[in-house]
Amino acid sequence: MYKIKRYSRWVGILIVLFMAAQVASAGITMTAGGEMQTQEREHLLRLGGDNRYQTAIILSQAGWITSEYVVMVRGDEFADALTGGPLAAKYDAPILLNPSGFLAPSVQGEIERLEAQHIFIVGGPAAISNQVVAELEAEGLTVTRLYGDNRYETSVAVAEEVFEGGHVFLASGMPDSFADALSAASAASIRQEPILLTYAGLFPSSVQGFYADKDGIIAKTYLIGGPNAVEESVENAVPTPVERLYGSNRYRTNKAVLDAFSSLFDMRFMMAATGEDFPDALAGGALAAKLQAPVILVHPVFAGSADEYIDEYLTLETLILILGGSSAVTEDREREMKEAVEGRKEIITAVDEANTAISALPEWQEITLEDKETVEEARTKVDAVLALDPDAEIEGLEELEAAETRIAELEADLAAAQAVMDLIDALPPAGDL
């Protein structure tokens, strides 16, 4: 069963992100060297370096002061790396990207900063070479390599390390479908449930073997991606109940997955990463699990489902972390997201003001004409919300309408009483009758 980490344990993340939340109105960008630069941005914080390797290091620095474990994956090939998120979450470890053939000095420096003792390598020698293992072991580190003869067997090796019962995620391991596994990563990592990879039209024997070994233990499979990514023949071969989550493209699939697991996420933080490449979203998955944050895949040009998701789930406290540099998520997209955030927060503020005004009204049975101005002010607040968003949900509208009806009745009663008084006043004096 998955365990939710509490904020009280996140010493490292609070140092950076609490500060970021406090100064988000000014906007902060972290450079590749870890320096922070103030810009005129609100509600967004970019965590990005000069390249994918530096971005992963910055995400590690944002989330961990120290870590006994590190998950290392190849930085220029997604095949083995896609399944590393739940492994990192299980061991409360950052994910670092490394070249295939040598230990990058910057990565070595981050491992030293973390005071790590154990390195998980996801993938075989073709992904991360034995030379890298030798360099790590020469530094006194314990290295565990999780791998198989191909990406599908590697996903099983990682799943064996992660799985403790419950559910599993299944996604395509094909080159054009890597985004589906990325969409599963934040939910799978928070739940500490493995991501298995499959061919589009063939259920790998290694994955079948995993299911056979766990017969009666796997309660359900979340199949990520539509029939073009994973064909129905594969779905039918899965020996557990299956729930397929998908949309018309990778971005719609991302939103479908995040919607399905919305109860997992603490919306104080959201993450946004490009959906056109894997490394930033992959490295961000470990931090997303720590923050209980969704990872939103962003199209390089179109707003689409990403901005829809932000609009639907944003709160006044939400800080959006943009993963990667401007070549990954462009400045134009960042500006569009900022505008979407500001527009949504304007609506949220207006809704809060309307709800507060309505909640301040007396019970309708207790309303008097002295409350007319208060009722009218509440209606003004509601009209302001509806002018911004005609579909906005406002609590207590029925109470406001009841109050307005009560005021109208009281005014009608007063008018009737006044009419009677006017008739009485119009009568001639009694002596003239």
N, C-alpha and C positions, 0 to 999 in steps of 0.2 A: 504493500500500500504506500502511496506516495506521501511524503511529509512536506508541509509548507514551512519554509524558513521564515522566521520572524525578523522584523526590522531591528530588534534589539541585538541581534547577532551580527549585524552588518556594519561592523565598525568602519571598515575601509570605505564602503560605499557611501556612508553618511558623511564622511569628511568631504568628499568631492561633490556629491549630488545635493547635499543640504545647502552647501554654499552656492551651487549652481541654481537651486530653486530660489534662493534668496535674491540672487542677482539676475534672474532670468529676464527681468524687465529691461535690463541693459543689454543682455545677450552676451554669451561667452562662447568662444571657439578655442578648443585645445589644439595646439600645433603639434607637429610630429615630435618635437622635443619635449612635449608635456607642458609647455607654457600656455597660459590662458590669454586670449586677446578679446577685449571688449568690442562689441559691434552693436549697432542699433537694431537689435532683434529682440522680440519678446516671446516668451513661452517655448522657445526652441533652444536646444544646445547641441552643437555639432561636435561629435567625438570622431575625429578623423585625422589621419596622418598623411604623409607624402605618398604612401603606398599601402597595400593591404597588410603587409607585415607590421608596419608601424601602427596602423589602425588597431590591429589585434592587441598590440602592446598597450596602446592607450586605453582600450577597454579593460585590459587586465589591471592597469594602474587605477582606473576609476573604481574597480570593484573589490580589489584585494590589497590589503597591506602585506599580509603574508599568506601563503598557501602551501600546505604539505604536498599537494598534488598539482600537476599540470597535465593537460591533455594537449598533445602535439599532433598536428595534421599537416599534410602537404599543402602549400599555399597556392599552387598553380593548377591543381586538379581536384575536382570536387568528389570523385567517385567514392573514395573511402571516407572522406571527411564528413559527408552529410550526416552520418549517424552519431557523431561525437557529442552532440548537445546533451542528451540524457546521461551519458557517461560523466561529463563534466559536472552536471548538476548533482549526481549521486555523491561525488567526492568533493563537492564545493570547490571546484577548480576552474581556473580560466582556460580558455582555448587559445593556444598560440599557433600561428602559422609559420612554417619553416620551409626553406628550399629543400629539394629532394636530396642533394648530394653533400651538403655540408651544414654544420651548425652555424647559423647566422650570428655574428657577434651581438647584435641587438637582442636577439632571442636569448642568447646565453646570459646577457646582462639582466634581462627581465627575470629569468629563472633564479639568478643569484639574488636579485632584489626581493623576490618572493620567499627566499629561503626554502625553496622546494626541496623535497627529498625523493619524490617518486614521480616518474614521468610515464604516462600512458601514451604510447604511439599507436595511432589508428592507421593501419595499412601495412603492407609488407615492404620488403627492401626496395621494390620498384617505386614505392611512394616516398618513404623516408629510408635512406640507405643505411646499411650497417655501419658505415663510417660515422654517421651522426650518432648512432647508438654507442659506438666506441668512444666518441668525444664526450658524450654525456656520462658514461660510466667512468671515464677518466677523471671526471669532476666529483666522483663519489656518489652519483645518483643511481638509484635503482630504476631500471627501465623494464616496463612490461609492454610487449608488442601484441596488439590484438589484430589479427589479420587472417585472411584465407587466400585461396588461389585467385579470387576475383572479388569484385565489389560486393557481390551477393553473399559470399561466404564471409567476407569481412563484416558485413552488417550482422550476420549471425554470431560471429565471435564477440562483437560488442554487446549484442543482445544478451548473450550468456552471462556477461559481466554485470549487466544492468538489471535484468528481469528478476523480480521477486514476487511475481503474481499480479493478476489484474488484466490490463489491456495491453495491446500492442498496436503500433501504427505501421501501415504498409504503404509504400510509395514506389513510384517508378525510379529505377536507377539509370535510365537511358539519358543520353546527353541533353536532349531537348526538354527534359521534364524535371530537372534538378530542383526547380522552384517549388514543386509540390512537397518535397521532403523538407525544404526550408520553411514552408508554411506550417508544417507539423511540429517544427522544432521547439517553439516556445511552449506549447501545451505539453508535448511529450517530455520536455525537460523539467517543467514544473512538476509533472506527475511522476517523473523518473521512470518512464515506460519507454521501451526501446522502439527505434525506427528500423524496420526491415525493408530491404530493397528487393524489387522484382523486375523481371523483364516485362515489356508491355504485353506480350501475348503468351508468355510461358512462365509458369510458377516454378522458380528454381528448386532443384532437388534439395539443396542445402537448407532453404527456408522451409520446405516441406518437412525436412527432418527436425527442424526446431519445433514446429507445431506438434509433430509426433512425440517428441520427448516431453513436451509440456501439455500433453493431452489431459484435458480436464482442469487445467490450471489457468489457461488463457480464457478469460470470460468473453472477450469481444475484440474484434479487429476494426480499427478505423482505417478505411481505405481512402487515401488522399489522391484526388485527381479523377478526371472524367474517363469515359470509356476509350477515348483516344490515347490517354496516357497509360491506363491499365485496363486491358480488355475484360469483357464480362466472363470470358473463359477462366481467367485468373481469379476473379471474384468468386466464381462458382466452385473453384478448387480449394478455397480457404475453408478449413474445417471448423470454423467458429462462426457465431453470428457476426455479420458484417454491416457496418454503417459507412456508406460512401459519402464523402464530403467533397464537393467540387463546384466549380462555376464554369462560365463560358471561356475563360482564359486563366492564366496563372494568377492574375490579380483578383479575379472573382473567386477563384478557388481559395486564395489566401483569406479573403473576407469571410467566405463560408466556414472555413476552419476556425477563424478567430471568433466568429459569431457563435459557433457551436460550443466553444469553451470559454465564453465570456465570463462565466462565474469564477474562473480561476484567476482572473487578472485583477490586480490592484491598479486602477486607472490613474494613480498619481504619476505614473510613468508610462509612456508609450515609446516604442522604438520604430524608426523608419529607415529602411535600407533598400538599395536598388534591387529590383527583381530581375535584372538582366545579367547579373553575375552572382556568384555564391559567397565570396570570402567574408564580406562585411556582415551579412545576415548570419552566417555560420558562426563567426567569432562572437557576435552579439548574443547568440543563443544562450551562452553560459551566464552572461550578465542579465539577460531577460529572465532566466529562471530565478536568479537572486532577487530581482526586483519584482517578480511576478508580473512582468510586463509583456504585452503582445508585441510581436515583431511584424510590422506592416510593410509589405513589399510595395515599392513606389515605382511607377512607370516614369521613364526619363522625360516624357513630354506631357502625357495626359494625366489629369487629376483622378478621375474615375473612382474606383472602389476605395482607394486609400483615403481620399478626402471624405468620402461617404462614411467610412468607419470612424474617422476622427470626429466628424459632425455628430455621429450617433452616440459615441461613448465618452467624449471629452468632458472633463469637469473643470471647475475653476482652478483646481490645484494641479491639473495635469501639466507635466513637463515632457515635451517630446524630444527624445534623443535621436538626432540624425547621425547615422553611422556611415563613416567614410568621408572622403574629401569631395570637392565639387565636381570631380570627374565621375563620381559614382552617383551622388544625388546633386543635381545642378543647383546653382544659385537661383535660377528661375523657379525650379520646383520648390525650393526652400521658401522663396518669397510667396508662391501660391499657397503653400501649406500655412505660412504665417497669416496670410489674409483669411484663409479658411478658419484658422484657430481664433483669430480676433473676432471674426463674424459670429462664430459659435459662442464665444465667451460673452459677447454683447447680448445674445439671446438668453444665455443662461442667467446672466445678471438681471435682465429684465424679468425673466420668469421668477427668479427668487424674490424680486421686489413685489411682483404681483401676488405671489403666494403669501408673502409676509403681510401685505395689505389686507388680503382676504382673511387670513388667520386672526387678524386684530379685530375683526368685526364681532359684535355681540351675537349671541344666538338670535335667530330671526324672531322668535317670540318676544325677545327682550328689546328689540329695536324700537327706538322712538324717532321722532322727526329731528331730534338733536343729532342723530347719527347720519343724517342725509349727506353732509359734506364728506364724511369718512367713507360712505358707500360710493359716492361719486369719484373719490380719489382712487378707490380700489378698481373701479371700472376704467378709469383713465390708464392705470397701470396695465390692466389686461389688454386694452386696446393697443397700447404701445407694443406689447408682446406680439399680438396678432398682426400688427403692421410689419414686424420683422419676419415672422414665420407663422403663416395662417394655420399650419398644422401643429403648432407647439402644444404640448400638454401642460395644462395649468391645473393644479390641485384646487379644489374648493369652488369650482365654477358654479356648481349647483347652489352652494351656500350664498355666493354673491347674487345669483339670480333670485334666490328666495328673499335675500335682504332687499333687493330692488323692488320685488313684488310687494314686500311689506311696506316699504316707503310709499309706493304708489297707492296702496290701500289706505294708509294713514293720511296721505294727502287728499284722497277722495273723501274719506270720512271728515276731514277738516273742512273741505270745501262744502260738503253737504251740511255740516253744522253751521258754517258761516252763512250758507244760503238761508237756512232756517232763521238764524239771527237777523239777517237782512230783512226777511219777511216780517219778523216780529217788530223790528225797528220801523218798518214802513207802515205798521198799523197806526190809525189815528189814536189819539189819547182816549182813555176809557170814558172820559166825560163827554166825548163827541159821538160816542156810539149810540 
